[in-house]
Amino acid sequence: MPRSRELFTDAKKVIPSGVNSPVRFFTPYPFFTKKSDGAYIWDEEGNRYIDYCNGYGALLLGHRRKEILKAVSEQLKQGTLFCTPTRAEIELSKLICANFTSIDKVRLVNTGGEATMTAIRLARGFTKKKKIIKFEGCYHGSHDSVLVKAGSGSAHNGISVSDGGLEEVSKNTLVVQYNNSEDLEDTIRKNKDVAGVIVEPILANMGLILPEKNFLQDLRKITKQHDIPLIFDEVVTGFRVSPGGAQQHFGIKPDITTLGKALGNGFTIAAVGGKKEIMDMLSPGGKVYQASTFAGNPISVAAAICSIKELNKIKDKIYSKLERYNVRFTRALDDIANDLNIPHQINFTSSMFQIFFTNKPVTDYSSSKNADSKKFQKMFRVLLKNGIFIAPSQFEVVFLSDAHTQRDLNKTLDSYSLALKSVKN
């Protein structure tokens, strides 16, 4: 990829490490994308890839969905940023509340990290306590309160606690084992100053790790018993797992929810919502301060309104179709790996999956870290060479979208077969 190599060399002169997010880098250099459409992206050399990185889960409806582009185009004629309230913000907020029954009120923000930062501040403001409990491997953004034993790029780059983070902040973050409700209860019992518990209901930033039976129910029960707000970080799972996210799928109502990614299907928008008595703590009516110039900007709001309406319109088809695709694909992938006698685990649910090269079940941070990441990297490179783009890290997830076809999946399976044979060798 001579053009991408040239661009990366140029990028390193003006961009730290040549990329604007660590997860985009892989050795010797990443390819540079020129355009996208549907299930595909094209690099600067003109090579086409079937895209399963999928905006790290944001593009549930695929690239350049025509309905969303039309909605955005209409809004562009009216303006791009007002910094005043708009009718569209009310419409979007009502749609979010209707889809997520745990949400009485919602505030729009820009990114998932901003949403989780606000959720944690709300929990602390509401309880007047300091400590936050998170789970190993869960990734909630790159702010100090949660950048402790985090997943995603932090885990990929081997950063347990970031340099530059304040010890005074991180010491108030207690980390417990995912899928271990006894560890949570023991930690709460030893700490009387817990303001909130934040969790990815489905862990999608250490590869894909599913909650074991009754784990989430236990979280809800324990936090209620101790009167501690439960925060569901559904930046990845919101709208992707179901129209009402993982909480609808598992039948659990958290106190606070964060949303992002599929909310805008590729446009920059996120949200934090929850119980009325908690959300009313936000300024100017309350004393928990949060503000943003670009919050509720009309372009992203238009995209999000259209995304939710489109998902609600096709919900009886899209979720069952993607789950059916996923089941067929992962079963076939499992058969190929078994035929090659490659020790592996495949975790999958809804429209997400990941393969781990290990002979032990992957149920938490440590078991994910123990999988053979070198084999994963070898597989990634063969897939890329054969026109399949997945996230270049063991600790991310393969995402299907409504734009993927059975023909795409068949080609992808052939490429995985070649990739697994290279791992075997």
Steps between C-alpha positions, in 0.01 A plus 500: 500500500747770386247782523399410856865464599571845361201650679595337829852637475352844443243455781767422759651845440187677622288240686632316810585143392334582168145421618224684685398194701734220616272220381548608139869417495651168400851416384669596279232759417121512461330541165342839434132498403368705210128417488229263618159369399268239647713217636823614334791741537770585245860595577711763324632234261144414394486162678152409626442336838192348657481705818439318829667763715179684415592823677567285810132409498356840410389415145220255574318621189819502290701778337319788328148377577285690251223590746753652741686688228169647384409614853842657548488666158166660585639630828811641330268733309375639834833536680774305679530649849269732693600468868135553588231239575327340201177310449702209359678450834164443667399251230824305537476497880145365482613225261782397735268495802243295308761240403666484843236466771757559777557853368266774621717787380805519275775750425673498163880515490764436234694183584469185703785615723317824571186302579670269752686793658165675551335182629770455764479866603123462530536192721743686727281810510189297575651285777751754636758219499835462318591145399402339171511126436587379150580156362833379359513536124195724468583810298307818583708762320839657561431721803683443828214349703468195275841462332602230749539141372294606201436311178517608134820679393615532859517121536640458148788735580560349845409814695340407833505856636581790268796728562369847576199366685459632852549247779262712707230421244580136419522405869124561516444243224460147634548221248328162532488187284237481226255210543579488872212641705659376824803720433265796452308433819820455700642827364183690588501350849857624556435850360221716639564788260385346169319750277426270208571179311570530126506201265478401136207255519668312216875555512597606148845645563696187599395313194142394567421373850144409592343533844457161664156387610353726771810725512317815391198411712734466798652842425157657502404322823823587682500867398135536605570339836779749566315795341775556242420630150565243226638644176465297181755615244313416179715708269567179302188292575236775489276442193743232374385212721134603482300823451526546876857378535636228727273611783195411293661172392574395859196663660692726742447867579815692597483839668716676240573405137760627255446473124710576191626326184187352333295791634631715215610229255830673426422853612649648816241475776454331837261525792465442872158430646333351803258549785339840532630563851858435386485683168347808664829541687650640178550875471351749460215352705738299718856535624671231288666701226527378142517705181609477137491736204424221253252302714177445307646644180229482231697289251564213741153531650345464154711189439405349837127564454512331160711210634259420784193533277656275238598239762154508655346458156707193410556357850296187430740414217844645567576349841382148414680514164833607648476245779424229246800607290718503810397154618561344158833676456643421844391136477677467166806679639502266798487198267798629298709561812406156638594329173840671521538400866557861605422565868243779498194655658232696311281737699199638317165668552260700288712662222840471674765230535869441566735201481766442765793261456484315831365167626330660802168688510537879481283647774698795639801732463769247595370217280479741204856623562623139511382428145775489233497853358790423263284243322222758485734751335607240244134427424424873472771552239385212281141624522609849400701365207184322385274803520352457847539780753445423867628713788878440528484395866408184686322723748242635257198340339386393152176686417238409240279766344174508310704569186682163512362234269525124498740534209723722715492244778587215265806689373592588857479137610730397214749766615478385862572145380821620333589707805450211742713274283778758525459501880522120498824516304 
